[in-house]
Amino acid sequence: MNIDGSGPGGPRTPRGRNPYQLTEESPVYVISVAAELSGLHPQTLRQYDRLGLVSPDRTAGRGRRYSARDIEQLREVQRLSQDEGINLAGIKRIIELENQVAALQARVAELSAAVEGAAALVQQREAAVHASYRRDLVPYQDVQHTSALVVWRPKRESQ
């Protein structure tokens, strides 16, 4: 068994993680538990879901299942509403913009990795070209024209 809980064939799920491993995105809390953990009324959670502020996963029977990340977001929505005085439409826009920033940061990281990979490939190809140079050839150097006078006398043959 591998460290990540997968067998010898690799991960158990297409997403590359063990389906029994809990993460902050694992939808495990029913609405009553999520309401208690977030300090909100279950009806408030339903309202936030209807408005699209926090969208929990759904079970096959359409029941809501909240993750630890969802509960943190519920707390943040409540904080923005109560402490900062921002209305729910403003909070929704803030969340959308934060999600957009996170997506753009991920894209920048992806493009940076692609550029680094391309630069490494260029360096490899450049090294291959330099390695293929013929060593018996001498680079041509342009002769500079000068006004120096050179006297040439042919060699006389010995008699």
ABEGO torsion letter per residue (X at the ends): XBAAGBBAAEBABAAGBBAABBBAABBABBAAAAAAAAGBBAAAAAAAAAAGABBBBBBAAGBBBBBAAAAAAAAAAAAAAAAAGBBAAAAAAAAAAAAAAAAAAAAAAAAAAAAAAAAAAAAAAAAAAAAABBAABBBBBBBBBBABBBBBBBBBBBX
